[in-house]
């Protein structure tokens, strides 16, 4: 089974993990899901006060700075307004 999770935060940077409860062959179990390194996932907000934005590099499981005046990939189209 593939789960696609979108995580958003309005403020700050958050660390989190998923706790999945699944029934397999009639037995209910809980699984804690974190990054492959064992570290929790991280989500950061788009901040205007610091004029910084970040986007996830899925292949390397890290956040990258977005150049000043730009929005994360895909967000410009979602907002329908181009760069900030």
N, C-alpha and C positions, 0 to 999 in steps of 0.2 A: 504494500500500500504506500502510495506517495502522498505526503501532506505538503501543501504549499502554505506557508505562514507569512503574512505581511504584518510587521510590527511598526507601530507609530507612537510617537510621544510628543506632547505639546511643549514640554519643558525638559531641560537638562539631558544628561546621558543616563540611560538605564541599562543595567545588566539583568538578564533573565534566563530562565530555562523552562522547558516544557515538561510537564508531568503528564504522561499519557497512561490512561487506564484502558487496558484491552483484555478481551476475553478470547483466549486461544484454547481450542479443544475443551471448552467448558470450564477452563480455569482462568479466573480474573487475576491479572497482575498489573503492577504499576512500573512504568519505565521512565527514568529521568533522561531527558534528551538535552545534550549540550553540544558545543563544537567538538570536532574530532580531537582537539588538543585537551579536552576536558574542561576548558574555560567556559563560562556562561556566554550566551549570545549578548550582543550590545545593540542598542538603538539610541540614536541621538536626534535631537530636534533641530530644525532649521531655525537659526537664531538671527535676528536682524540687529540686535544690539552689538554683537561682535562681528557682524558682517562676514560670517563664515558659514559654509554649508559643507556637508560631507555626503558621500555616496559609498555604497558597499562595493567592494571588489570581491565578488562571489568566489572567484577562482582561488584567491589567496586568503579569504575570510578575514578581511580587514577593511576599515573605513579609510577612504582617501579624501583629501581636501579637494573641494571644487574651486577652480580659480575665481578670484573676486569678480563680482558682477554677473556670475553665471548661476544657474540652478542645477540641481542634480539631473542626470540624464533621464528623460521622460517626464520630469515634473513640469518643464516649460510647456509641453503640449497639454498636459493634464490641466494646468492653470489657464491655458489659452492666452498667455500674455508675453511670451518670450522671456528675455532675461530680466533680472531684477535691477 
